Amino acid sequence: MLSQIQRFGGAMFTPVLLFPFAGMVVGIAIMLQNPMFVGESLTRPDSIFYQIIKIIEEGGWTIFRNMPLIFAVGLPLGLAKHAHGRACLAVLVSFLTWNYFICAMGMTWGSFFGVNFANDPVTGSGLTMIAGIKTLDTSIIGAIAISGIVTAIHNRFYEKTLPVFLGIFQGTSFVVIVAFFVMIPCAWITLLCWPKVQIAIQSMQIFLSGAGALGVWIYTFLERILIPTGLHHFVYGPFVFGPAVVEGGLQPYWIQHLHEFSQSTQPLKDLFPAGGFSMHGNSKVFGAPGVALAIYSTAAPQNRAKVAGLLIPATLTAILVGITEPLEFTFLFIAPFLFVIHALLAATMTAVMYMAGVVGMFGGGMLNEFLPLNWMPMFHNHASVMFIQIGIGLCFTAIWFVVFRSLILRFNLKTPGREDSDVKLYTKADYKAARGQTTAAAADTRLGQAAGFLQALGGAGNIESVNNCATRLRIALVDMTQTQSDDVFKALGAHGVVRRGNGIQVIVGLHVPQVRDQLEALMKDSLTIEKTTLTEAVS
């Protein structure tokens, strides 16, 4: 069950990857419409510059105005076992069908469900427009649920063989047919239950808003501590992109009011009190350097140059784009309790910042959120908030350094570069030595990283499913004993390996989507060859 939930959480990351660029485009466009940055003459409605920037801004809103649709179509890329493109098509059609059923049922029996579909779909009405359909505003929650249901139907029925005279309905058509009838009760249940869910969400919003710094602390701690399990997507998703604290999600709300907030001299915390739930990126920008410095300072003097070569790229990745897994998994493998300390420090720093009046959209790194969506547009009227944030952040960088350094020395943890810890780069000779022998599974020099991983995983027949998140391959195996040692994966370029039951996570890096695509293509080719060989042998 946990592996399935992790797979679902990892799949959520596929559409999430689209948001940073869209946020940057809208944020910069809004900033360029601010007279304080470009002058009065360029921000007049009749200015060519203003008109061009306005057009670009509208393009940037594409993702934020269609989030349910984006999540519905994006999830099958991570959840479908085969024919991912066709699964996306089936989900798209079924998701729209579901919304049409909701509209028709609401129009016909709205009084029974307690929903007035005669109202306009405005904020607070509980209604919205999706692809021209008036429907219930289920946000990304409804999209995720329907996408999961239809993808499960796809995985079950896509390859089902029908009688010859019904052959035209095979494949995607059959999936859509089955989903069509499933969407009818789904729409009925949604109309029956969702208005009550909306009331619960409103109650939760009131509770979280009243919880203040404590609510921010709990949220940030859960978002950090669940990273190894992949379940952190379920924590930040409803907050940042869903209706957990503000209607429409924190990121769209912040960007929509960016110009208004930048022009106001009121405290940002008064303008955007929910902004404490979108500051988990501070641990990436300020925590990562402290951890890296602690690991570097405790390394043996002769190893520090090599350790720096490992830590500098990982730390810059965390600071600039907010991807912390290469660095966090470095100490997670060695001493899991350090990760708990890391989560506690992250939550405490964020709560302290919130109490000091710091709010905003700080879920990513410097380049994709801190600068374009916060510091640059807010500097004119809210520079003091920025300096408070940096001051608190640097203080916690020092705390991270002191705490991690003390724990590493106190418990003699084998972090990279410590005494006999191995920090050297692997070569082909190291790879052969790690195997101890030359086998049929040996990686040919012409094969890429994906081919090496496939062989180290025991071949295509040993793999049940493949998924990925920001930096990791998540793979469900038939038999863990058929895999090779962690050293083999590291020799192929992996930053680390996590094994649990028949599930394995291979930390690859930011190019993991490409590696996954190559791995799946190799799996398909391998299985095709095996089927062909078996057919020839039988015949």
N, C-alpha and C positions, 0 to 999 in steps of 0.2 A: 504493500500500500504506500509506504513512504517513498519508494522509488518512483511510483506513478505520480505522486504529488510533486516530487522533485522534477520529474520530466515536464510536468505541466508548468511549474514555476520557471524552468529554463526556457520553455517555449515562449513565455511572456516577454522574454528579453528581445526577441526578434523585432516586434513592432516598437519596443522602447528605444531601440537603436536609432530610429528615425527622428526622435524628438530633439536631440541636442542641436542638430543643424537647423531644424525649423525654428527652434527657440532663438538661436543666434541671429537668423535672418530677420525675424520679427523684432527682436530686441534692438538690433542695430538700426533697422528701418525707423523704428519709433524714436530712437535717439537722434537720428538725422532729421527728424521733423521738429526737433526742439530748438527754438530760437537761441537758446543759450549756447548751443554748440555750433550752429551754422549761420546764425544771424536772422534777422527779421525778413530780409528780402527773399531768402531762399525758402521760407516756410509759408509764403502766401499761397492760397489755393490756386492762383493763376500762374504760379511759377512752374516752369518745365521740370526743374529739379524736384520740387515737391510732388508733382504728378508722377514722375518716374519712381520715386521712392515709395509712393502710395501703392503703385501697381506691384512693386516688389514685395511690399508688406502683405498685400492680399494673397500673393502666391505663398508666402510663408505661413499663412493661417490655414492652409489646406489640411495639414495633419491635425491641428488642434480642433478644427471644426468637424472633423470626421473620425474622431477617435474610436467610437464603437465599431465603425466599419473597418478601420485599420486593424484593430485588435482581432476582429472576427476573421479577417482574411489572413492576418499574419500568423496566428497560432498554428494552423495546420502545417506550416513550414517546419515547426518543431515537433508536432504531435503525430503527423501522418507517417505510417510505416513505409509507404511507397507512393509513387505518383503524386508528389507533393503539389505540383501545379494543378492537377485535376482535383485534388482535395480542396485547394483554395477556391476553385470554381464552384464546387459543390457547396461549400460553406457559404460563399457569397450569395448564391441563389437561395439557399435555405434560410439564411439570415434575413434576407429581404422578404421571403415568403412568411416567415414568422411575424415580422412587423406588419405585413399586410393583413394577416389574420387578426393581430391585436387591434389594428385600426377598424377592421370590419366588425369584430365582436364588440369593440368599445362603442362604435357608432350605433349598433343595434341593441346591445344590452348594457349600455353604460350605467344605467341606474341600478342594475343588479349588482354590478361590481363596485359601485360607489365612485365612479370616475365620470367626469363630464367632458366628453370629447367635443362638445360644442365650443369649449374654451379655446382661446388662442394658445399655441405652445410657447408661452413666455416663461421667464424665470419665476419659479414658485408654483407653476401650474401642474407640475408633474408630467407634462407632455413635452415632446420635442419633435423635430422633423429630421428624418433619416432618409436620404435619397428621395426626397419629395413625399415621404409617407408620414402622416401624423400618427405618432405612436407614443407609448409610455417611455419616459426618460429613465431607462435602466442603466444608462452610462456604459462603462466598459464591463460591468458585472454581467449584464445580460449578454453582451457580445462574447465574453469568455465562456459563459455557460453553453450558449448555442453552438459556438465553435467547437467546444469539447464534445458535445453530443453528436454533431454531424461528423466530426473527424472519427469518432468511435464507429459510427455507421460506415464511414468510408473504409476504415481498416478491416471491418467485418465483411462487407459485401462487395467491395470493389472488384475482387478477383473471382466472384461467384459466377459459375458457368450456368447459363440459362439454356433451355431448349432452343434448337436451331431457329424455329419460327419466331422466337422472342429475342434473337441475337442482337437486334438493334437497340434493345434496352439494357444491354450489359454495360459494365464499367460505371462511369460517372453518371450515366442516365439512370441506372438502377439505384445508385446511392441517392440521387436527388428524389426519385420516386418514393423510396422508403422514408427519406427525411421529410418529404411533403406531408405524409400522414402523421409522422411523429410531431411535426410543428403544430398541428391542430391542438392536441392536449397541452403542449408547451405554452401556446398562446393563452389558453384558458387558465392554466395554472398561474401564469404571469399576471394576468388581469386580476385573478383572485388574491394573489399573495403580495404582489409588488407594492401596492399602496400601503400595506402594513409595514413592508420593509422600509419604505420611504419615511414613515413615521419613526421607525427605529433609528434610521440614519440621522434624522433630525435630533432625536434624543441624544445620540452619541456625539453629535456636533456640539450640543449644549454642554455635555459632560466634559468633553475634551477641552473646550474653550474655558470652562470653569476650573479645570485641573491645573492650568497654568504650566509652570516649570516642571511639575511632577509628570504631567502628561507628556511633555516634550522629552523628558528623561526616559520614560518607559518606552516611548515610540523609538527613540534613537537607539536604545540598548537592544531592543528586539531586532531592529533593522540590521545592526552590526552582528549580533551574536548568532543570527540564523544564516549568515553568509555561507558557512561550510555546508549546510544542508540544502542550499538553494531556495529555501522557503522565504528568504527576505523579500523576494519579489511580491509575495502576497501581503507583506507589511506596507511597503511604500507605494505599491500600485494603487490601492483604493484612496490613498491620501493625495499623491501627486497627480494621478490621472483620473481618479474617480471622485465620488461625492462624499467621502468620509468626513471632511471638515468644511469644505465649501462646494457649492454646486458647480459641477463641471471639472473639478480638480484644481489643485493648488497652482500647477504650472500655467495652464491656460488663464486662470484668474489673475495671477500676478502679471503675466505678459499683457493681458487686456487692460490692466490698470497701471501699467508701467509709466506711461506719460503723466497720468494724473498724480501718481505718488511722487514722481520726480519733481513735479512743479509745486507740491505742497510743502509747507514748512512744519506741518504737524509731525510729531514723532511717528516713525514708521511702525512701531508696535501698535499705536492707536489706529493707524490706517489699515494694517494687515495683521491683526492679532493671531491669525492662524498660521502665520509665516514661521512659527517655531517648528512646525512639522515638515519643513522642507530645508533643513539645515544640516542633514547628516553628512553632507560633503565636507564639512569643516574638519572632520577627522581624517579625511583624505589629504587635505592641503596642509594641515598643521600636525597631524599625528604621524604621517608617514616619515617626514624628516627626522623626528625624534627617535622612532624605531630604527631607522637606517643608521643614524649616528651611534646608537647604542650597540648595534651589531658590529659596526665598523670599529668602534673604540675597544671592544672586547676581543677582537680578532688578534691573532699573533702578529707581531710587527712584520714578519716576513711574508704574511699572507694579505696584508691590508690593501696592497695594490690590486690584487685579484678580487678581493671582496668589494672594493670600490667599483670595479668594473661590472660586478653583478648588481650592486645596490643602486648606483646612479641612474641607470635606465629605468629600473623598477620604481624608484622614488619619483623621477620626473613624470613617468606615466601616471602615477597616483595624483601628483600635484596638478599637472596640466589638463588631463582629461578625466580624472576621477576613477580610473581603473586601479583598484588596490590589490587585487587577488594575487599577482605575482609576488608582492612583498608580504602580504598577510599570510599566504600559505607557506612562506619560508619558515616562519616561526610556529605556524599551526602544526606542521608535521613534527617539529622537534619537541615542542612543549605546548600542548593544547591549552593549559591553564593561562599561558600568556595571552591567548586570544580572548579569554574571559576578562582579563585585566584591560586589554585593549578596548573591548566593548564598554566596560565600566567607565574608562577615561573618556571615551567618545561621548557617551551619554551625559557625563558630568560637565564636560566642556560646553556642549550644546545648551544644556540647561542654564549654565552660568551666563552664556552669551544672551540667551533669551531674557533672563532676569535683568541683564544690563541694557536691554532695549534693542538687541540685534535681531532682525527678521529679514526674510527675503527668500530668493530662490537659489539655495546653495546646496543642491543635491549632487552636482557633478564636480568638475575641476575648474581651474583658473580660466582656461580658454573657452569652454563651452557654457559656463554659467556665471562664475564669479565676476569676470570682467564685463561681458556684453549685457548680462541681465541684471547686474547689481551695481558694481562699483562705478562703472563709467556713467550710466544714466543718473545715478543717485548722488554723485559726488558733489554737485553744486549746492544742494540743500541738505544733504544728509552725510557730509564728509565725516562728522564726528562719530556716527555709527560705524563707519568703515574703520576708523582708527581704533575705536573700542574693540571691534571684532579682531583686528590684527593684533592688538595688544594682548587680549585674552588668549588668542590662538598661539602666539609665540610663548607666552607663559606656560601653556599646556604642552608645547613642543619640548620645553625644558623638562617638564614633569614626566612626559613620556620617556625622554632620554634617561633621566635619573632612575625611574622605576624599572625600566627594562634593563638598563645596565646593571643595577643592583641585583635583580633577579637572575640574570644570566651568570653573574659572578657568584652569587650566593648558592645557587643550585648547580653550578658548573655545567650549564646547558651547552650542548654542542651546536651552537649556531655557526653559520659559515665562517671558516677561518680560525675557529677555536682549536688550538693544539693540533690534534690529528684529524680534524674535520677536513673533508676533501672539498676544495673550491676550484680545482683546476678544470679547464675546458676539456670536454671529451673528444677523443679522436676515434678513427676507425679501429685502431689497435685496441683502445680501451673497450670499444664495443665488443670486439671478439673475445677479449679477456673476460669481460663480464659474463658472456655466454658460457665460457669455459670449453666450448667445443663448436665445431662447424656442423650445423644441422641443415636439414632441408628448408627450414624456416629462415635461414640466413638472409639478410637483406642485401640484395645486389646493389652495387654502387650506382647503378643507373636508376634505381628506384628512389622515389622521393620520401619525404617524411611520412606521408599518409600510408604509403606501401609498407614502410617499416613498422608503423603502428599496427597495421592490419595483421602482419605476420606475428608481431609480439602479442597480439590479442588472441591468437589461436586460429586465425583465419576467418573468412566470412561466415562459415557454418557455426562458429562459436559466438556470433553476435546476434542478439535478439533485436536490439534497437539502438539508435545513435541519436544523441541530442547534443546541444551545446548551450552555454551561456556566454558571458563576456570573454572569458579566457580559457574555459575548460570544455573538453569533450566529456559528455556523460553517456556511458555505455552500459547497457544491460547485457550480461553474458549468459551463455548456456552453462558453462563450466569454468569457474575461476582458475582451476588447477591447470587448464590448458594455456594460460597466459605465461609470459616470461617475466623475469624479475624486474623490479623497479629500475635497476641500473640500466637495463636495456632501453627502457623508455627514455631515461635521462640522456643516454648516449645518442638517442635520435632527436634530441632537442627539447624534450619535455622538461618543465620546471619542477615537476613533482607528480606523484601518483597517490590517489586515495582509493582504498579498497574497502568495500563493505558488502558482505554477503556475495551476491553475484553481480553487484554493481561496481563499476570502476570509473574514476574520474581522472582524466589525463590533463594536467595543466599545460596548455600549449602556448598561450599568449594571445595578443590581439588579432592575429591572423587565423584564429580558430574557425571562423565560418568557411574559409577557403579549404582548410584541412578537412573539415567535415564533409564538404561537397566532394573532395577528391576521394575521401575514404568511402563514401557511399557509392561513388562511381566504380571504384575498384571492387567493392563488395558485389555490386550488380554484375560486373563482368566475370568475377570469379564464380558466382553461383550459376551464371549462364553456361560457362564452360563445363562446370560439374554436371549440369543437367544434360548437356549435349553429349558428354562422355558416357554418362549412364545410359542414355537412350541408345547410343551406338553399341554399347556393350550388350544390352538386352536384345537388340535386333540382330 
